């Protein structure tokens, strides 16, 4: 069973979500929570972007750079690498990530470079970064829209130059799972086995998580993800989705990420929601409010008999107390009786039958039924 490294990039790519700005002290606060989650790698920022960003990387590297890998992103520009190296300081586990476009779209329109020049720039930047750290990651930006033989050539050349990790971004969320699998598998096959190939997927078509899983199935041993899936445009592969998919279906994927303390997922998610000011969607997988709410009577009855009937996740595994039964027009007698017991209202079988009909008729008139509504309806029924 292989182990996959979770590289949480919330502090860098997550911060690229429009309107998000993590101040240095907030980055440190997030980093402390990520340590509780036990991620082995975190990308702390893009130091050349601003003094604030450099300061954030410095704070995180100073506090945690002895215990886990702290990464800083750079373009394939020597000045970027200089600033990143300064921000990382003497942290024993510092990593410099060098990013260079490999698709013809990026080479032509962004850099005005030929493929040969792009390869040369990539290799020279990796070699330069090695002056400051022996842990260098090369990211082939827009890898999924790159010519595959050329992409492989660039990755192999960067490995020969000293890169220990090769990151394959689906920068604009373009790839299908099948395409992403094929690309990752080709690079894994081309580089030495000690080189770690990493996934990095965006969610423009809603495929970020499944593409990440496809990449892992193809041999990637590092997954770059963000808490709540935040990131530029519509975000990245969500840390909690990737983690809980691999944990829940360990039988199928045969991937070991038991080092992750998944009981800190909700605490981490809430912190990112607070500091990013991006509200979590009600129907967001794993951490959305609706993930463990049940209103259908059929589901509620099954859950009360055995949670496995309608839950593949144990809420306690992500830091919650348990699933919740929402009382409404679809609720069955068993769930309604459970709610009445909670509210200290006891009815016999015949009373329950009568109140259940009264409740359903009236609950259908409301969007959401609160405990106060249940009590009010009971009192109306009892006094009619």
PANU-21272 format. One line per field, with one value per residue (C-alpha): residue number from 1; residue in one letter; x, y, z. Coordinates in Angstrom, 1 decimal. Example, Ala and Ser with C-alpha at 12.3 -4.5 7.8 and 13.67 -1.06 7.14 Angstrom:
BEGIN
k	c(1, 2) .
r	c(a, s) .
east	c(12.3, 13.7) .
north	c(-4.5, -1.1) .
up	c(7.8, 7.1) .
//
This chain:
BEGIN
k	c(1, 2, 3, 4, 5, 6, 7, 8, 9, 10, 11, 12, 13, 14, 15, 16, 17, 18, 19, 20, 21, 22, 23, 24, 25, 26, 27, 28, 29, 30, 31, 32, 33, 34, 35, 36, 37, 38, 39, 40, 41, 42, 43, 44, 45, 46, 47, 48, 49, 50, 51, 52, 53, 54, 55, 56, 57, 58, 59, 60, 61, 62, 63, 64, 65, 66, 67, 68, 69, 70, 71, 72, 73, 74, 75, 76, 77, 78, 79, 80, 81, 82, 83, 84, 85, 86, 87, 88, 89, 90, 91, 92, 93, 94, 95, 96, 97, 98, 99, 100, 101, 102, 103, 104, 105, 106, 107, 108, 109, 110, 111, 112, 113, 114, 115, 116, 117, 118, 119, 120, 121, 122, 123, 124, 125, 126, 127, 128, 129, 130, 131, 132, 133, 134, 135, 136, 137, 138, 139, 140, 141, 142, 143, 144, 145, 146, 147, 148, 149, 150, 151, 152, 153, 154, 155, 156, 157, 158, 159, 160, 161, 162, 163, 164, 165, 166, 167, 168, 169, 170, 171, 172, 173, 174, 175, 176, 177, 178, 179, 180, 181, 182, 183, 184, 185, 186, 187, 188, 189, 190, 191, 192, 193, 194, 195, 196, 197, 198, 199, 200, 201, 202, 203, 204, 205, 206, 207, 208, 209, 210, 211, 212, 213, 214, 215, 216, 217, 218, 219, 220, 221, 222, 223, 224, 225, 226, 227, 228, 229, 230, 231, 232, 233, 234, 235, 236, 237, 238, 239, 240, 241, 242, 243, 244, 245, 246, 247, 248, 249, 250, 251, 252, 253, 254, 255, 256, 257, 258, 259, 260, 261, 262, 263, 264, 265, 266, 267, 268, 269, 270, 271, 272, 273, 274, 275, 276, 277, 278, 279, 280, 281, 282, 283, 284, 285, 286, 287, 288, 289, 290, 291, 292, 293, 294, 295, 296, 297, 298, 299, 300, 301, 302, 303, 304, 305, 306, 307, 308, 309, 310, 311, 312, 313, 314, 315, 316, 317, 318, 319, 320, 321, 322, 323, 324, 325, 326, 327, 328, 329, 330, 331, 332, 333, 334, 335, 336, 337, 338, 339, 340, 341, 342, 343, 344, 345, 346, 347, 348, 349, 350, 351, 352, 353, 354, 355, 356, 357, 358, 359, 360, 361, 362, 363, 364, 365, 366, 367, 368, 369, 370, 371, 372, 373, 374, 375, 376, 377, 378, 379, 380, 381, 382, 383, 384) .
r	c(x, x, x, x, x, x, x, x, x, x, x, x, x, x, x, x, x, x, x, x, x, x, x, x, x, x, x, x, x, x, x, x, x, x, x, x, x, x, x, x, x, x, x, x, x, x, x, x, x, x, x, x, x, x, x, x, x, x, x, x, x, x, x, x, x, x, x, x, x, x, x, x, x, x, x, x, x, x, x, x, x, x, x, x, x, x, x, x, x, x, x, x, x, x, x, x, x, x, x, x, x, x, x, x, x, x, x, x, x, x, x, x, x, x, x, x, x, x, x, x, x, x, x, x, x, x, x, x, x, x, x, x, x, x, x, x, x, x, x, x, x, x, x, x, x, x, x, x, x, x, x, x, x, x, x, x, x, x, x, x, x, x, x, x, x, x, x, x, x, x, x, x, x, x, x, x, x, x, x, x, x, x, x, x, x, x, x, x, x, x, x, x, x, x, x, x, x, x, x, x, x, x, x, x, x, x, x, x, x, x, x, x, x, x, x, x, x, x, x, x, x, x, x, x, x, x, x, x, x, x, x, x, x, x, x, x, x, x, x, x, x, x, x, x, x, x, x, x, x, x, x, x, x, x, x, x, x, x, x, x, x, x, x, x, x, x, x, x, x, x, x, x, x, x, x, x, x, x, x, x, x, x, x, x, x, x, x, x, x, x, x, x, x, x, x, x, x, x, x, x, x, x, x, x, x, x, x, x, x, x, x, x, x, x, x, x, x, x, x, x, x, x, x, x, x, x, x, x, x, x, x, x, x, x, x, x, x, x, x, x, x, x, x, x, x, x, x, x, x, x, x, x, x, x, x, x, x, x, x, x, x, x, x, x, x, x, x, x, x, x, x, x, x, x, x, x, x, x, x, x, x, x, x, x) .
east	c(0.0, 1.6, 1.6, 0.6, 1.9, -0.8, 0.7, -1.8, -1.5, -4.2, -1.8, -0.6, -3.0, -6.0, -5.1, -5.3, -9.1, -10.5, -11.0, -8.9, -6.0, -4.4, -2.3, 1.0, -0.3, -3.4, -1.1, 0.7, -2.7, -3.8, -0.4, -0.8, -4.2, -2.8, -0.1, -3.0, -4.4, -0.9, -0.2, 3.4, 3.9, 2.4, 3.0, 3.3, 3.2, 4.6, 7.3, 8.0, 4.3, 4.6, 6.4, 3.4, 3.6, 7.3, 6.7, 4.0, 6.4, 9.1, 6.8, 5.6, 9.1, 10.5, 7.9, 7.5, 10.4, 12.1, 9.1, 7.4, 8.3, 7.6, 7.4, 7.6, 6.6, 8.7, 8.4, 11.3, 13.1, 16.3, 15.0, 11.9, 14.1, 16.4, 13.4, 11.9, 15.2, 15.4, 11.9, 12.5, 15.7, 17.5, 14.5, 15.9, 12.9, 12.6, 11.5, 11.7, 9.0, 9.9, 7.0, 7.3, 4.7, 5.0, 2.0, 2.4, -0.4, 1.7, 5.0, 3.7, 1.3, 2.7, 6.5, 7.0, 9.4, 10.1, 9.9, 13.6, 13.9, 11.2, 13.1, 16.3, 14.7, 13.1, 16.4, 18.4, 15.9, 15.9, 19.7, 19.8, 17.2, 19.5, 22.0, 19.6, 17.9, 18.4, 14.6, 13.4, 10.0, 9.4, 5.8, 5.0, 2.3, -0.6, 0.8, -2.6, -2.7, 1.0, 2.3, 2.9, 6.3, 7.6, 6.2, 8.0, 11.2, 11.0, 10.3, 13.1, 15.5, 14.5, 15.0, 18.5, 19.1, 18.2, 14.4, 13.1, 9.4, 7.6, 4.2, 1.7, -0.9, -4.2, -4.0, -7.4, -9.3, -9.3, -8.3, -10.7, -9.8, -8.7, -6.4, -4.9, -4.3, -2.5, -0.3, 0.7, 1.4, 3.7, 5.7, 5.9, 7.3, 9.8, 11.4, 13.4, 11.3, 12.7, 11.3, 7.8, 5.2, 2.5, -1.0, -2.4, -5.9, -8.3, -12.1, -13.3, -15.3, -15.9, -13.3, -10.6, -11.1, -11.6, -8.6, -6.5, -7.6, -7.0, -3.4, -2.8, -4.1, -1.6, 1.3, 1.4, 2.7, 1.9, -1.5, -1.6, -5.0, -6.7, -9.0, -12.7, -11.4, -10.7, -8.5, -8.4, -11.6, -13.7, -10.8, -8.7, -9.1, -10.5, -8.2, -11.1, -12.6, -9.3, -8.4, -11.8, -12.1, -8.8, -9.6, -13.1, -12.2, -8.9, -10.1, -10.2, -7.5, -5.0, -3.5, -2.2, -2.8, -3.4, -0.9, -3.7, -5.7, -9.0, -10.8, -9.4, -11.1, -14.1, -12.0, -9.7, -12.6, -14.3, -11.1, -10.6, -14.2, -13.7, -10.4, -11.2, -14.8, -15.9, -19.0, -19.1, -22.0, -24.8, -24.3, -20.4, -19.1, -17.7, -17.9, -21.1, -23.9, -26.1, -23.5, -24.9, -28.5, -31.4, -35.0, -36.5, -38.5, -37.2, -33.6, -34.3, -35.8, -32.8, -30.3, -31.9, -31.6, -28.0, -26.1, -24.5, -27.8, -27.5, -24.0, -20.7, -18.8, -18.8, -19.3, -17.0, -14.1, -14.1, -14.7, -18.5, -20.7, -22.9, -25.6, -28.7, -32.4, -34.2, -37.9, -40.2, -43.0, -41.0, -40.2, -41.6, -43.1, -39.9, -37.9, -40.7, -41.0, -37.2, -37.5, -40.4, -38.5, -35.6, -38.1, -39.4, -42.8, -44.1, -47.0, -48.5, -48.9, -52.4, -51.5, -48.4, -50.5, -52.8, -50.1, -48.0, -50.8, -51.4, -47.6, -47.1, -50.0, -48.7, -45.0, -45.6, -46.4, -42.9, -39.5, -37.7, -39.1, -37.4, -37.7, -39.9, -42.2, -42.5, -43.4, -45.9, -47.5, -47.7, -49.4, -51.9, -52.7, -53.0, -55.4, -57.6) .
north	c(0.0, 3.3, 6.5, 9.8, 13.1, 15.9, 19.3, 21.8, 25.0, 27.0, 29.7, 30.3, 29.1, 29.3, 32.9, 33.6, 33.4, 36.8, 39.0, 36.8, 38.2, 36.3, 38.7, 37.3, 36.6, 34.9, 32.7, 31.6, 30.9, 28.8, 27.0, 26.1, 24.5, 22.7, 21.2, 19.9, 18.4, 16.8, 17.8, 16.9, 19.8, 23.2, 25.8, 29.1, 31.7, 33.5, 35.8, 38.0, 39.0, 41.5, 42.2, 40.9, 37.6, 37.2, 38.0, 35.3, 32.7, 33.8, 33.4, 30.0, 28.7, 30.0, 28.2, 25.0, 24.6, 22.1, 19.7, 19.8, 20.8, 24.5, 25.5, 28.8, 29.4, 31.2, 31.9, 30.6, 33.9, 34.3, 37.3, 35.3, 32.5, 34.9, 36.4, 33.0, 31.7, 34.7, 34.3, 30.6, 31.4, 28.6, 26.3, 22.8, 21.5, 24.4, 23.8, 26.1, 25.5, 26.8, 27.3, 27.5, 27.2, 24.2, 24.5, 26.1, 28.5, 29.8, 29.7, 31.7, 34.2, 34.6, 34.3, 34.7, 31.7, 28.7, 25.2, 25.0, 28.3, 27.2, 24.0, 25.9, 28.4, 25.7, 23.8, 26.9, 28.0, 24.6, 24.6, 28.1, 27.2, 24.3, 26.9, 27.7, 24.3, 20.7, 20.3, 21.8, 21.2, 22.0, 22.8, 22.5, 25.2, 24.3, 20.8, 19.3, 21.4, 20.7, 18.5, 15.3, 14.3, 17.9, 17.9, 14.7, 16.1, 19.1, 17.1, 14.7, 17.6, 19.3, 16.0, 15.7, 19.3, 18.3, 18.6, 16.0, 16.7, 17.2, 19.0, 18.6, 21.3, 21.2, 25.0, 25.9, 22.7, 21.5, 17.8, 14.9, 12.2, 9.9, 12.5, 13.5, 9.8, 9.3, 12.4, 11.6, 7.9, 9.1, 11.3, 8.8, 6.2, 8.7, 9.8, 7.8, 6.0, 8.2, 11.4, 12.3, 13.3, 15.7, 16.4, 20.0, 20.3, 23.2, 23.0, 24.9, 22.0, 20.5, 17.8, 18.8, 16.1, 13.2, 14.4, 14.4, 10.8, 9.8, 11.2, 9.3, 6.1, 6.8, 6.9, 10.4, 10.4, 14.0, 15.8, 19.6, 20.7, 23.5, 23.6, 24.1, 23.9, 27.7, 29.1, 31.2, 31.3, 28.5, 26.9, 23.8, 20.2, 20.3, 18.9, 17.4, 15.7, 14.1, 13.1, 11.5, 9.9, 8.1, 7.3, 6.1, 4.0, 2.8, -0.7, 0.4, 2.9, 1.1, 4.5, 5.2, 8.7, 7.6, 10.2, 12.8, 13.7, 14.0, 14.9, 18.4, 18.8, 20.8, 23.0, 23.7, 24.3, 26.8, 28.7, 29.1, 30.1, 32.8, 34.2, 33.9, 35.2, 32.7, 30.9, 27.2, 26.0, 24.1, 21.1, 21.2, 17.7, 16.7, 20.1, 21.6, 22.0, 19.5, 16.8, 15.1, 16.4, 14.1, 15.0, 12.2, 9.8, 6.8, 7.9, 8.9, 5.5, 3.7, 5.9, 5.2, 1.5, 1.7, 4.8, 2.8, 2.7, 6.4, 7.6, 6.5, 8.8, 8.8, 12.5, 12.0, 11.2, 14.9, 16.4, 16.5, 14.9, 13.0, 13.2, 15.3, 14.5, 17.5, 17.4, 18.4, 17.3, 14.3, 13.0, 9.7, 8.9, 7.4, 10.6, 12.8, 10.7, 10.9, 14.7, 14.8, 12.7, 15.2, 18.0, 16.0, 15.4, 11.8, 10.4, 7.0, 5.1, 6.4, 10.0, 9.8, 8.7, 11.7, 14.2, 12.9, 13.6, 17.1, 17.8, 16.8, 18.9, 22.0, 21.4, 21.5, 25.1, 26.0, 26.0, 24.9, 23.6, 24.5, 22.9, 25.9, 25.1, 21.5, 22.6, 25.2, 22.6, 20.1, 22.7, 23.6, 19.9, 19.1, 22.0, 21.8) .
up	c(0.0, -1.1, 0.9, -0.7, 0.7, 1.2, 0.3, 1.5, -0.7, 1.0, 2.1, -1.5, -4.2, -1.9, -1.2, -5.0, -4.8, -5.7, -2.7, -0.3, 1.6, 4.4, 6.6, 7.8, 11.3, 9.8, 7.7, 10.9, 12.5, 9.6, 9.5, 13.2, 12.4, 9.4, 11.7, 13.9, 10.8, 10.4, 6.8, 6.0, 3.5, 3.2, 0.5, 2.5, -0.2, -3.2, -1.6, -4.6, -4.7, -1.8, 1.4, 3.3, 1.4, 2.1, 5.8, 5.9, 4.5, 6.9, 10.0, 8.9, 8.0, 11.3, 13.4, 11.5, 9.1, 11.4, 11.6, 8.2, 4.6, 4.0, 0.4, -1.4, -5.0, -7.6, -11.2, -13.3, -12.6, -10.5, -8.6, -7.5, -6.2, -4.3, -2.5, -1.8, -0.4, 1.9, 3.2, 3.9, 5.7, 7.4, 7.9, 7.6, 5.6, 3.2, -0.4, -3.4, -6.1, -9.5, -12.0, -15.7, -18.5, -20.8, -23.0, -26.4, -25.3, -22.4, -24.2, -27.1, -25.5, -22.0, -22.5, -26.3, -26.1, -28.2, -26.7, -26.6, -24.8, -22.3, -21.5, -21.1, -18.7, -16.7, -16.3, -15.4, -12.8, -11.1, -11.1, -9.6, -6.9, -5.8, -4.6, -1.8, -1.1, -2.0, -2.1, -5.4, -7.0, -10.6, -11.7, -15.3, -15.6, -17.9, -18.1, -19.1, -22.3, -23.1, -25.9, -23.9, -25.4, -24.8, -21.3, -20.5, -22.0, -19.7, -16.6, -17.3, -17.9, -14.7, -12.8, -14.2, -13.1, -9.5, -9.0, -6.6, -7.1, -10.4, -10.2, -13.1, -12.8, -14.6, -14.4, -15.9, -15.0, -18.6, -18.3, -18.1, -15.5, -18.4, -19.9, -16.5, -15.7, -19.0, -18.5, -14.9, -15.9, -18.7, -16.4, -13.6, -16.1, -17.5, -14.2, -11.7, -9.0, -6.2, -7.9, -6.5, -9.1, -7.7, -8.8, -8.8, -10.1, -10.6, -10.5, -13.5, -14.8, -11.4, -11.9, -9.5, -6.9, -9.4, -11.5, -8.3, -7.5, -11.1, -10.9, -7.7, -9.4, -12.2, -9.7, -8.3, -4.7, -3.7, -3.9, -3.9, -2.4, -0.5, 2.4, 1.3, -2.3, -2.3, -5.0, -8.1, -10.2, -8.7, -6.8, -6.4, -5.4, -1.8, 0.9, 2.8, -0.3, -1.3, 2.2, 3.0, -0.4, 0.1, 3.8, 3.1, 0.0, 1.3, 0.3, -3.4, -3.8, -1.5, -0.4, 3.1, 4.5, 8.1, 9.3, 8.6, 11.7, 10.0, 13.2, 12.7, 9.3, 10.5, 12.7, 9.8, 7.4, 9.7, 10.2, 6.5, 6.1, 8.7, 7.4, 3.7, 4.2, 1.6, 2.8, 2.5, 0.3, 2.1, -0.3, -0.2, 0.1, 3.6, 5.3, 3.9, 6.4, 4.5, 4.6, 7.7, 7.7, 6.9, 6.4, 4.3, 6.5, 4.7, 5.3, 8.9, 9.7, 8.2, 10.0, 13.4, 12.7, 11.4, 10.3, 7.5, 5.6, 4.4, 5.5, 4.1, 6.5, 10.3, 11.3, 14.2, 11.8, 10.7, 14.1, 14.4, 17.0, 14.6, 11.9, 12.5, 11.8, 10.3, 11.1, 8.3, 6.0, 4.8, 8.3, 9.4, 12.8, 14.2, 13.6, 14.8, 18.0, 18.5, 18.2, 20.7, 23.2, 22.9, 23.6, 26.6, 25.0, 25.4, 23.4, 23.2, 19.9, 19.1, 20.1, 18.0, 15.0, 15.3, 16.0, 13.1, 10.6, 12.1, 12.0, 8.4, 7.2, 9.0, 8.4, 4.7, 5.0, 6.2, 4.5, 7.7, 10.9, 14.2, 17.6, 18.6, 15.7, 16.8, 20.3, 19.0, 16.7, 19.5, 21.8, 19.0, 18.4, 22.2, 22.8, 19.8) .
//
